[in-house]
């Protein structure tokens, strides 16, 4: 996995978790949902990069 894409995936996951936590603390469903979506986007990016690495070998 390229380090740039790996870093981007981790950043999206962390940002999503932070938004989700803030949304729960503030009882803001919209912010919680945005956080979940962003974390899922980071998870998908990481999975895509792992698949690319797997087929490179």
Backbone as CSV, one residue per row, in Angstrom:
resi,resn,N_x,N_y,N_z,CA_x,CA_y,CA_z,C_x,C_y,C_z
1,UNK,0.856,-1.162,0.000,0.000,0.000,0.000,0.902,1.223,0.000
2,UNK,0.635,2.160,-0.883,1.467,3.359,-0.905,1.273,4.119,0.401
3,UNK,2.351,4.686,0.868,2.287,5.371,2.159,1.335,6.560,2.130
4,UNK,1.235,7.232,0.980,0.329,8.371,0.868,-1.129,7.927,1.004
5,UNK,-1.511,6.883,0.304,-2.883,6.380,0.376,-3.174,5.780,1.750
6,UNK,-2.194,5.107,2.313,-2.364,4.519,3.644,-2.602,5.626,4.675
7,UNK,-1.838,6.684,4.574,-2.004,7.814,5.487,-3.347,8.490,5.315
8,UNK,-3.775,8.616,4.068,-5.074,9.243,3.797,-6.206,8.397,4.374
9,UNK,-6.092,7.087,4.232,-7.123,6.191,4.763,-7.197,6.290,6.284
10,UNK,-6.037,6.274,6.926,-6.007,6.376,8.394,-6.556,7.720,8.862
11,UNK,-6.220,8.793,8.136,-6.713,10.122,8.504,-8.232,10.188,8.387
12,UNK,-8.771,9.614,7.308,-10.233,9.606,7.141,-10.904,8.792,8.240
13,UNK,-10.310,7.672,8.593,-10.880,6.854,9.653,-10.875,7.611,10.978
14,UNK,-9.758,8.251,11.296,-9.654,8.987,12.557,-10.610,10.177,12.592
15,UNK,-10.678,10.908,11.494,-11.569,12.061,11.426,-13.026,11.631,11.562
16,UNK,-13.356,10.514,10.934,-14.716,9.994,11.028,-15.075,9.582,12.444
17,UNK,-14.146,8.903,13.100,-14.400,8.486,14.493,-14.565,9.703,15.401
18,UNK,-13.748,10.729,15.158,-13.836,11.947,15.957,-15.192,12.633,15.761
19,UNK,-15.632,12.735,14.509,-16.942,13.337,14.231,-18.061,12.524,14.862
20,UNK,-17.953,11.206,14.748,-18.991,10.343,15.319,-19.071,10.519,16.837
21,UNK,-17.924,10.556,17.481,-17.879,10.736,18.932,-18.437,12.101,19.335
22,UNK,-18.053,13.134,18.590,-18.557,14.478,18.881,-20.066,14.529,18.677
23,UNK,-20.547,13.887,17.639,-21.981,13.864,17.381,-22.754,13.182,18.499
24,UNK,-22.190,12.111,19.001,-22.860,11.414,20.115,-22.850,12.277,21.372
25,UNK,-21.719,12.941,21.630,-21.609,13.782,22.822,-22.573,14.960,22.766
26,UNK,-22.755,15.499,21.572,-23.639,16.655,21.401,-25.070,16.257,21.066
27,UNK,-25.321,14.968,20.971,-26.629,14.439,20.601,-27.070,14.984,19.241
28,UNK,-26.112,14.987,18.299,-26.342,15.496,16.943,-26.289,14.307,15.975
29,UNK,-27.456,13.862,15.553,-27.541,12.685,14.676,-26.854,12.912,13.329
30,UNK,-26.944,14.126,12.799,-26.335,14.426,11.506,-24.814,14.296,11.575
31,UNK,-24.224,14.848,12.619,-22.771,14.772,12.796,-22.328,13.326,13.028
32,UNK,-23.108,12.580,13.772,-22.805,11.167,14.009,-22.831,10.396,12.697
33,UNK,-23.827,10.644,11.879,-23.939,9.958,10.590,-22.801,10.352,9.652
34,UNK,-22.429,11.625,9.643,-21.301,12.067,8.825,-20.024,11.361,9.254
35,UNK,-19.833,11.230,10.545,-18.657,10.557,11.075,-18.607,9.097,10.670
36,UNK,-19.737,8.431,10.763,-19.795,7.022,10.354,-19.476,6.874,8.874
37,UNK,-20.023,7.768,8.059,-19.792,7.716,6.610,-18.324,7.963,6.285
38,UNK,-17.723,8.914,6.951,-16.321,9.225,6.689,-15.411,8.079,7.128
39,UNK,-15.716,7.474,8.263,-14.925,6.333,8.723,-15.073,5.159,7.746
40,UNK,-16.268,4.950,7.237,-16.497,3.875,6.265,-15.738,4.143,4.971
41,UNK,-15.679,5.393,4.574,-14.926,5.766,3.375,-13.443,5.450,3.568
42,UNK,-12.922,5.733,4.750,-11.531,5.405,5.057,-11.308,3.904,5.068
43,UNK,-12.251,3.165,5.608,-12.155,1.700,5.619,-12.138,1.149,4.194
44,UNK,-12.984,1.705,3.340,-13.052,1.246,1.950,-11.753,1.565,1.212
45,UNK,-11.198,2.744,1.454,-9.943,3.117,0.809,-8.821,2.166,1.248
46,UNK,-8.798,1.850,2.534,-7.773,0.944,3.041,-7.940,-0.456,2.434
47,UNK,-9.151,-0.935,2.332,-9.410,-2.252,1.750,-8.986,-2.283,0.284
48,UNK,-9.272,-1.203,-0.441,-8.895,-1.113,-1.856,-7.377,-1.200,-2.009
49,UNK,-6.668,-0.479,-1.176,-5.204,-0.486,-1.258,-4.632,-1.854,-0.890
50,UNK,-5.243,-2.518,0.077,-4.778,-3.863,0.449,-4.992,-4.847,-0.698
51,UNK,-6.112,-4.710,-1.402,-6.369,-5.577,-2.547,-5.353,-5.320,-3.657
52,UNK,-5.046,-4.053,-3.905,-4.049,-3.728,-4.919,-2.696,-4.340,-4.559
53,UNK,-2.323,-4.265,-3.282,-1.054,-4.850,-2.831,-1.050,-6.362,-3.005
54,UNK,-2.196,-6.971,-2.742,-2.291,-8.419,-2.828,-2.064,-8.882,-4.259
55,UNK,-2.567,-8.148,-5.242,-2.424,-8.557,-6.642,-1.090,-8.163,-7.253
56,UNK,-0.323,-7.315,-6.579,0.999,-6.950,-7.058,1.996,-8.082,-6.900
57,UNK,1.768,-8.927,-5.934,2.725,-10.000,-5.619,2.689,-11.079,-6.606
